Amino acid sequence: MMRVVFLFLLTMLLGLMIYLKVEMDEAKRASNETEAEYIFEKYTISERDDSGYYGASRDGKSIYFKKEKVPDHEKIENGDSVLVYFDKSGRIDGPVKIEKID
């Protein structure tokens, strides 16, 4: 009797592990699809001030973004090129991510 209960519990545990793996794979796939929902534009930094950066793109668009949007490990100077990521739904909320191009 004890062996039957133990075997039943092991079977349930295996089923739970398979279910969790399938769910994690689906979540990873959904996460990868979410990352693709951004557009990006290249800007060249033209000026810095105490709170942020000014930049211009080749087609004449200008941008200003605050230093808080730049990751701590990125050191951006005048003349540097950056990729500015925006949500595909629009630029209303400002940049989502700033990345320096080497």
C-alpha positions as CSV (number, residue, x, y, z in Angstrom):
1,M,0.0,0.0,0.0
2,M,2.8,2.4,0.9
3,R,4.5,1.7,-2.4
4,V,1.4,2.6,-4.3
5,V,1.0,5.9,-2.5
6,F,4.8,6.7,-3.1
7,L,4.5,5.8,-6.8
8,F,1.4,8.0,-7.1
9,L,3.2,11.0,-5.5
10,L,6.2,10.5,-7.8
11,T,3.9,10.4,-10.8
12,M,2.2,13.6,-9.7
13,L,5.5,15.3,-9.1
14,L,6.7,14.3,-12.6
15,G,3.5,15.7,-14.1
16,L,3.9,19.0,-12.3
17,M,7.5,19.3,-13.5
18,I,6.4,18.7,-17.1
19,Y,3.6,21.3,-16.8
20,L,6.0,23.9,-15.3
21,K,8.5,23.3,-18.1
22,V,5.9,23.9,-20.7
23,E,4.7,27.0,-19.0
24,M,8.2,28.4,-18.7
25,D,8.9,27.8,-22.4
26,E,5.7,29.6,-23.3
27,A,6.6,32.5,-21.0
28,K,10.1,32.7,-22.5
29,R,8.6,32.8,-26.0
30,A,6.1,35.5,-25.0
31,S,9.0,37.5,-23.5
32,N,11.0,37.3,-26.7
33,E,7.9,38.6,-28.7
34,T,7.5,41.5,-26.2
35,E,11.1,42.6,-26.8
36,A,10.4,42.9,-30.5
37,E,7.7,45.5,-29.8
38,Y,10.2,48.4,-29.8
39,I,11.5,50.7,-32.6
40,F,14.8,52.4,-32.4
41,E,16.5,55.4,-33.9
42,K,20.1,56.5,-34.1
43,Y,21.1,59.9,-32.7
44,T,24.4,61.7,-32.3
45,I,24.8,63.5,-29.0
46,S,25.3,67.2,-29.6
47,E,25.2,68.6,-26.1
48,R,25.1,67.6,-22.5
49,D,23.8,69.5,-19.4
50,D,23.5,68.6,-15.8
51,S,20.3,66.6,-16.2
52,G,20.4,65.1,-19.7
53,Y,21.5,64.9,-23.3
54,Y,20.6,66.5,-26.5
55,G,20.9,64.7,-29.8
56,A,20.1,64.8,-33.5
57,S,19.4,62.2,-36.1
58,R,20.5,62.2,-39.7
59,D,17.0,63.1,-40.9
60,G,16.9,66.2,-38.7
61,K,14.9,64.9,-35.7
62,S,16.1,66.1,-32.4
63,I,15.8,64.5,-29.0
64,Y,16.4,65.3,-25.3
65,F,16.5,62.5,-22.7
66,K,17.4,62.6,-19.0
67,K,20.5,60.9,-17.6
68,E,18.3,58.5,-15.6
69,K,17.4,56.8,-18.9
70,V,21.1,55.9,-19.5
71,P,22.5,52.7,-17.8
72,D,25.2,53.5,-15.3
73,H,27.9,51.6,-17.2
74,E,27.4,53.7,-20.3
75,K,29.5,56.9,-20.5
76,I,28.1,59.1,-23.2
77,E,30.1,62.2,-24.5
78,N,29.4,64.8,-27.1
79,G,29.7,63.3,-30.6
80,D,28.8,59.7,-29.4
81,S,26.2,57.8,-31.3
82,V,23.3,56.2,-29.4
83,L,20.4,54.0,-30.2
84,V,17.2,55.2,-28.6
85,Y,14.5,52.6,-28.2
86,F,10.8,53.6,-28.2
87,D,7.6,51.6,-27.6
88,K,6.0,50.8,-31.0
89,S,2.8,52.4,-29.9
90,G,4.4,55.8,-30.0
91,R,7.0,58.1,-28.7
92,I,4.7,59.8,-26.2
93,D,6.3,58.2,-23.1
94,G,9.8,59.0,-24.3
95,P,12.6,56.5,-24.7
96,V,12.4,53.1,-23.2
97,K,16.1,52.3,-23.5
98,I,19.3,54.1,-24.5
99,E,22.3,52.2,-25.8
100,K,25.7,53.7,-26.8
101,I,27.0,52.5,-30.2
102,D,30.8,51.9,-30.3
